[in-house]
Amino acid sequence: WETIDRSAVPAGRALVRLIWVYKRKRSGSLKARLCVQGCAQIPGVDFEQTFCATMRATSLRTLAALAAKRSLQMRRWDFVAAYLQGDLEAGEVVYCHPPPGYETTGSDGKTRVCRIVKPVYGMAQAGRRWRRSLFPWLREWEFTQCASDPCVFTCSKQIDGAQQSIIIGCYVDDLFVLYSDDSPTSLYASFTTALSARWNVEDEGPVSDLLNVDITTDADCVLLKQEKYISQLVDTYLPEGVPTSFQRNHAPAGADLPL
């Protein structure tokens, strides 16, 4: 963002707050993120459309089955602070109060205001702006967008006399990448080099989980399971354990199950 005098804010424009959000990651480390209080944004003033597609669970299962059938490698790439790498549309402006502890006084004697110039976490349109930045870049790289799931892309090229392909599933700030060849001259190597040059990304290695699904691979199969996720749900909503009456019920859920 950039700071401006309060008098530079157009008349009638409301200021949105910036708040700190704290989270404990799966690794146990703690993370603090400065977010816009998006619930206070005004539709038609601070933003227009907000829809942002993400890869479907059925697509994850389909890609896993394809990887098993074709013996493809599966890798996960993470965009660091993905939303901050997006771009707001021309004329799209959000005004915010300064974050706590960073207040300064302007020439008009009032606390200066933050004018947001890049998508920030919490903004209603942040996810959509991120997608509007990533997807065109993938299409410029000659990826073809899947008609049934707009978050799945495929690319095939002739490399050293052999046809090579990459399949990508996009889920928020993660790329689920399927490929067969990772040699230095492969299509995958060219793509990841271009990816790292354009975006701030991290290679998280062979995929082990996505969409709350644990993924394990064997020589000729890919196993998907949600045991860990189900255990978390049970611990959260049934802290005293699963009721005996539910354990005797053959249906997925019984009418007498306390929720």
Backbone hydrogen bonds in HBPLUS format (Angstrom, degrees):
<---DONOR---> <-ACCEPTOR-->    atom                        ^
c    i                          cat <-CA-CA->   ^        H-A-AA   ^      H-
h    n   atom  resd res      DA  || num        DHA   H-A  angle D-A-AA Bond
n    s   type  num  typ     dist DA aas  dist angle  dist       angle   num
A0002-GLU N   A0115-ARG O   3.08 MM 113  5.34 156.5  2.14 137.7 144.1     1
A0115-ARG N   A0002-GLU O   2.73 MM 113  5.34 177.0  1.73 165.2 165.9     2
A0004-ILE N   A0113-VAL O   2.78 MM 109  5.31 156.9  1.83 152.9 161.0     3
A0113-VAL N   A0004-ILE O   2.78 MM 109  5.31 162.1  1.81 162.7 164.8     4
A0008-ALA N   A0005-ASP O   2.95 MM   3  5.45 158.0  2.00 114.1 121.2     5
A0009-VAL N   A0006-ARG O   3.22 MM   3  5.69 165.6  2.24 113.3 117.7     6
A0013-ARG N   A0010-PRO O   3.17 MM   3  5.80 164.4  2.19 136.7 138.2     7
A0016-VAL N   A0095-TYR O   2.94 MM  79  6.29 167.4  1.95 142.5 145.2     8
A0097-HIS N   A0016-VAL O   2.82 MM  81  6.12 147.7  1.93 145.0 153.8     9
A0037-GLN N   A0017-ARG O   2.88 MM  20  5.49 157.6  1.93 170.9 166.2    10
A0019-ILE N   A0035-CYS O   2.78 MM  16  5.38 161.6  1.82 159.1 163.2    11
A0035-CYS N   A0019-ILE O   2.80 MM  16  5.38 174.0  1.80 165.9 165.9    12
A0021-VAL N   A0033-ARG O   2.82 MM  12  5.22 156.9  1.87 147.6 155.5    13
A0033-ARG N   A0021-VAL O   2.86 MM  12  5.22 158.5  1.91 148.9 156.2    14
A0023-LYS N   A0031-LYS O   2.87 MM   8  5.23 153.2  1.94 153.7 160.0    15
A0031-LYS N   A0023-LYS O   2.77 MM   8  5.23 153.1  1.84 158.2 165.5    16
A0025-LYS N   A0029-SER O   2.83 MM   4  5.47 158.6  1.87 168.7 172.5    17
A0028-GLY N   A0025-LYS O   2.87 MM   3  5.28 157.2  1.92 113.1 120.8    18
A0036-VAL N   A0121-TYR O   2.80 MM  85  6.24 154.7  1.86 156.8 160.3    19
A0038-GLY N   A0036-VAL O   2.81 MM   2  5.43 123.7  2.13 112.6  95.4    20
A0040-ALA N   A0037-GLN O   2.98 MM   3  5.94 167.3  2.00 128.9 133.1    21
A0041-GLN N   A0038-GLY O   3.01 MM   3  5.25 161.8  2.04 109.3 115.2    22
A0045-VAL N   A0042-ILE O   3.04 MM   3  5.45 157.1  2.10 131.4 135.2    23
A0046-ASP N   A0042-ILE O   2.83 MM   4  5.36 163.6  1.86 155.9 161.4    24
A0044-GLY N   A0047-PHE O   2.74 MM   3  5.54 149.3  1.83 171.2 175.5    25
A0055-MET N   A0170-CYS O   3.06 MM 115  5.70 145.7  2.19 149.8 158.1    26
A0059-SER N   A0056-ARG O   3.05 MM   3  5.16 125.4  2.36  96.3 110.3    27
A0060-LEU N   A0056-ARG O   3.16 MM   4  6.62 149.5  2.26 146.1 154.2    28
A0061-ARG N   A0057-ALA O   3.13 MM   4  6.50 159.6  2.18 150.2 154.3    29
A0062-THR N   A0058-THR O   2.94 MM   4  6.14 154.5  2.01 142.9 150.5    30
A0063-LEU N   A0059-SER O   2.85 MM   4  6.02 165.2  1.87 154.0 157.3    31
A0064-ALA N   A0060-LEU O   2.96 MM   4  6.12 155.5  2.02 147.1 154.2    32
A0065-ALA N   A0061-ARG O   2.97 MM   4  6.17 155.8  2.03 145.2 151.5    33
A0066-LEU N   A0062-THR O   2.91 MM   4  6.16 151.7  1.99 146.3 154.7    34
A0067-ALA N   A0063-LEU O   2.86 MM   4  6.09 152.4  1.94 146.2 153.5    35
A0068-ALA N   A0064-ALA O   3.02 MM   4  6.30 153.3  2.09 144.8 151.6    36
A0069-LYS N   A0065-ALA O   2.96 MM   4  6.16 157.3  2.01 146.8 153.0    37
A0070-ARG N   A0066-LEU O   2.94 MM   4  6.03 161.0  1.97 151.3 155.6    38
A0071-SER N   A0067-ALA O   2.84 MM   4  5.39 110.4  2.33 134.7 147.3    39
A0072-LEU N   A0067-ALA O   2.90 MM   5  4.52 150.0  1.99 126.5 134.6    40
A0073-GLN N   A0179-TYR O   2.73 MM 106  5.40 156.8  1.78 174.0 168.7    41
A0179-TYR N   A0073-GLN O   3.07 MM 106  5.40 152.0  2.16 143.4 151.1    42
A0207-VAL N   A0074-MET O   3.19 MM 133  5.87 155.6  2.26 115.4 122.4    43
A0075-ARG N   A0177-VAL O   2.86 MM 102  5.17 160.2  1.90 149.6 156.4    44
A0177-VAL N   A0075-ARG O   2.83 MM 102  5.17 167.7  1.85 166.5 165.0    45
A0076-ARG N   A0205-GLY O   3.02 MM 129  5.88 164.7  2.05 157.1 158.9    46
A0204-GLU N   A0076-ARG O   2.88 MM 128  5.45 149.0  1.97 155.4 164.6    47
A0077-TRP N   A0175-LEU O   2.98 MM  98  5.02 160.9  2.02 143.0 149.2    48
A0175-LEU N   A0077-TRP O   2.76 MM  98  5.02 156.6  1.82 150.0 156.1    49
A0078-ASP N   A0202-GLU O   2.86 MM 124  5.16 167.3  1.88 154.0 157.2    50
A0202-GLU N   A0078-ASP O   2.76 MM 124  5.16 146.5  1.87 147.7 158.8    51
A0079-PHE N   A0173-ASP O   2.88 MM  94  5.30 170.7  1.88 161.3 163.2    52
A0080-VAL N   A0200-ASN O   2.93 MM 120  5.73 158.2  1.98 146.9 154.0    53
A0084-LEU N   A0081-ALA O   3.05 MM   3  5.66 132.2  2.29 115.2 127.0    54
A0085-GLN N   A0082-ALA O   2.82 MM   3  5.29 155.4  1.88 115.3 123.8    55
A0086-GLY N   A0083-TYR O   3.17 MM   3  5.47 166.4  2.19 110.4 113.7    56
A0092-GLU N   A0089-GLU O   2.99 MM   3  5.41 161.0  2.03 136.8 136.9    57
A0116-ILE N   A0094-VAL O   2.88 MM  22  5.39 164.3  1.90 171.1 171.3    58
A0096-CYS N   A0114-CYS O   2.77 MM  18  5.01 162.8  1.80 152.0 157.3    59
A0114-CYS N   A0096-CYS O   2.88 MM  18  5.01 164.4  1.90 157.4 156.3    60
A0102-TYR N   A0099-PRO O   3.01 MM   3  5.63 154.8  2.08 148.6 148.0    61
A0112-ARG N   A0104-THR O   2.76 MM   8  5.70 165.2  1.78 153.6 158.3    62
A0106-GLY N   A0110-LYS O   2.81 MM   4  5.62 176.3  1.81 162.6 161.8    63
A0109-GLY N   A0106-GLY O   3.04 MM   3  5.41 161.2  2.08 115.0 117.6    64
A0123-MET N   A0120-VAL O   3.07 MM   3  5.87 166.2  2.09 144.3 148.0    65
A0126-ALA N   A0123-MET O   3.13 MM   3  5.13 164.6  2.15 108.7 113.6    66
A0129-ARG N   A0125-GLN O   2.95 MM   4  6.17 159.1  1.99 158.3 164.5    67
A0130-TRP N   A0126-ALA O   3.00 MM   4  6.23 150.1  2.09 147.4 155.6    68
A0131-ARG N   A0127-GLY O   3.06 MM   4  6.34 162.1  2.09 149.9 153.9    69
A0132-ARG N   A0128-ARG O   2.91 MM   4  6.11 154.3  1.98 147.2 154.9    70
A0133-SER N   A0130-TRP O   3.10 MM   3  5.23 149.1  2.19 100.6 110.1    71
A0134-LEU N   A0130-TRP O   3.01 MM   4  6.32 159.8  2.05 154.0 159.3    72
A0135-PHE N   A0131-ARG O   2.98 MM   4  5.80 162.0  2.01 151.8 156.2    73
A0137-TRP N   A0134-LEU O   3.05 MM   3  5.32 118.7  2.44 103.8 119.0    74
A0138-LEU N   A0134-LEU O   3.08 MM   4  6.45 152.8  2.16 153.9 162.1    75
A0139-ARG N   A0135-PHE O   3.02 MM   4  6.33 158.1  2.07 154.6 160.6    76
A0140-GLU N   A0136-PRO O   2.88 MM   4  6.12 147.4  1.98 144.6 153.9    77
A0141-TRP N   A0137-TRP O   3.11 MM   4  6.36 133.2  2.34 137.3 149.2    78
A0141-TRP N   A0138-LEU O   3.09 MM   3  5.05 130.4  2.35  93.0 106.6    79
A0143-PHE N   A0138-LEU O   3.10 MM   5  5.61 154.0  2.17 144.9 146.2    80
A0142-GLU N   A0139-ARG O   2.96 MM   3  5.01 148.8  2.06 110.1 112.0    81
A0144-THR N   A0154-THR O   2.71 MM  10  5.23 166.8  1.72 155.7 159.0    82
A0154-THR N   A0144-THR O   2.98 MM  10  5.23 152.8  2.05 138.1 146.3    83
A0146-CYS N   A0152-VAL O   2.84 MM   6  5.45 165.4  1.86 171.8 167.2    84
A0152-VAL N   A0149-ASP O   3.09 MM   3  5.79 155.3  2.15 130.6 129.7    85
A0170-CYS N   A0151-CYS O   2.80 MM  19  5.14 162.5  1.83 155.5 161.4    86
A0153-PHE N   A0168-ILE O   2.83 MM  15  5.11 158.4  1.88 147.1 154.5    87
A0168-ILE N   A0153-PHE O   2.79 MM  15  5.11 166.4  1.81 153.7 157.3    88
A0155-CYS N   A0166-ILE O   2.94 MM  11  5.29 146.3  2.06 154.1 160.5    89
A0166-ILE N   A0155-CYS O   2.84 MM  11  5.29 147.9  1.94 150.7 160.7    90
A0157-LYS N   A0164-GLN O   2.92 MM   7  5.56 155.5  1.98 156.2 164.1    91
A0164-GLN N   A0157-LYS O   2.89 MM   7  5.56 176.3  1.89 163.4 163.5    92
A0159-ILE N   A0162-ALA O   2.76 MM   3  5.28 163.2  1.79 163.0 157.1    93
A0162-ALA N   A0159-ILE O   2.95 MM   3  5.28 162.4  1.98 114.9 120.7    94
A0167-ILE N   A0178-LEU O   3.05 MM  11  5.04 162.4  2.08 140.4 145.4    95
A0178-LEU N   A0167-ILE O   2.79 MM  11  5.04 163.5  1.81 157.6 161.7    96
A0169-GLY N   A0176-PHE O   2.84 MM   7  4.84 150.6  1.93 133.9 143.8    97
A0176-PHE N   A0169-GLY O   2.78 MM   7  4.84 168.7  1.79 151.6 155.3    98
A0171-TYR N   A0174-ASP O   2.94 MM   3  5.19 172.2  1.94 152.5 155.1    99
A0174-ASP N   A0171-TYR O   2.88 MM   3  5.19 156.9  1.94 126.6 134.3   100
A0186-SER N   A0183-SER O   2.97 MM   3  5.15 167.9  1.98 119.1 121.5   101
A0190-SER N   A0186-SER O   3.12 MM   4  6.43 158.3  2.17 146.5 152.1   102
A0191-PHE N   A0187-LEU O   2.90 MM   4  6.10 160.0  1.94 150.6 156.5   103
A0192-THR N   A0188-TYR O   2.93 MM   4  6.12 170.9  1.94 156.0 157.8   104
A0193-THR N   A0189-ALA O   3.05 MM   4  6.10 148.3  2.15 140.8 149.3   105
A0194-ALA N   A0190-SER O   3.07 MM   4  6.30 159.9  2.11 146.6 151.6   106
A0195-LEU N   A0191-PHE O   2.78 MM   4  6.00 153.7  1.85 150.6 159.4   107
A0196-SER N   A0192-THR O   2.96 MM   4  6.03 161.4  2.00 142.5 146.2   108
A0197-ALA N   A0193-THR O   3.05 MM   4  6.23 141.6  2.21 138.7 149.3   109
A0198-ARG N   A0194-ALA O   3.03 MM   4  6.21 145.8  2.16 146.0 153.8   110
A0199-TRP N   A0195-LEU O   2.90 MM   4  5.90 165.5  1.92 156.1 160.3   111
A0215-ILE N   A0208-SER O   2.69 MM   7  4.77 175.4  1.69 128.7 130.4   112
A0210-LEU N   A0213-VAL O   2.92 MM   3  5.24 148.3  2.03 139.7 149.2   113
A0213-VAL N   A0210-LEU O   2.85 MM   3  5.24 146.0  1.96 110.9 121.7   114
A0214-ASP N   A0225-LYS O   2.79 MM  11  5.32 156.8  1.84 178.7 170.9   115
A0225-LYS N   A0214-ASP O   3.08 MM  11  5.32 153.3  2.16 145.2 152.4   116
A0216-THR N   A0223-LEU O   3.01 MM   7  5.19 161.7  2.05 148.1 153.9   117
A0223-LEU N   A0216-THR O   2.75 MM   7  5.19 164.7  1.77 162.8 166.0   118
A0218-ASP N   A0221-CYS O   2.88 MM   3  5.21 158.6  1.92 163.4 159.5   119
A0230-ILE N   A0226-GLN O   2.89 MM   4  6.06 164.2  1.92 158.5 162.8   120
A0231-SER N   A0227-GLU O   2.98 MM   4  6.16 154.7  2.05 145.1 152.2   121
A0232-GLN N   A0228-LYS O   3.03 MM   4  6.32 148.6  2.13 143.7 152.0   122
A0233-LEU N   A0229-TYR O   3.04 MM   4  6.38 152.9  2.12 146.9 154.0   123
A0234-VAL N   A0230-ILE O   2.94 MM   4  6.23 157.9  1.99 150.6 156.6   124
A0235-ASP N   A0231-SER O   2.93 MM   4  6.14 161.3  1.96 147.7 152.8   125
A0236-THR N   A0232-GLN O   2.97 MM   4  6.12 145.5  2.09 142.1 151.5   126
A0237-TYR N   A0233-LEU O   2.87 MM   4  5.96 174.3  1.87 157.6 159.0   127
A0238-LEU N   A0234-VAL O   2.71 MM   4  4.94 143.6  1.84 135.6 143.8   128
A0241-GLY N   A0238-LEU O   2.89 MM   3  5.32 158.6  1.94 123.5 125.3   129
A0246-PHE N   A0243-PRO O   3.03 MM   3  5.31 126.6  2.32 102.1 115.6   130
A0247-GLN N   A0243-PRO O   3.12 MM   4  6.51 150.7  2.21 148.5 157.1   131
A0248-ARG N   A0244-THR O   3.18 MM   4  6.50 138.3  2.37 146.3 156.1   132
A0249-ASN N   A0246-PHE O   3.08 MM   3  5.09 144.6  2.21  99.5 110.2   133
A0257-LEU N   A0254-GLY O   3.18 MM   3  5.39 164.6  2.21 113.9 114.8   134
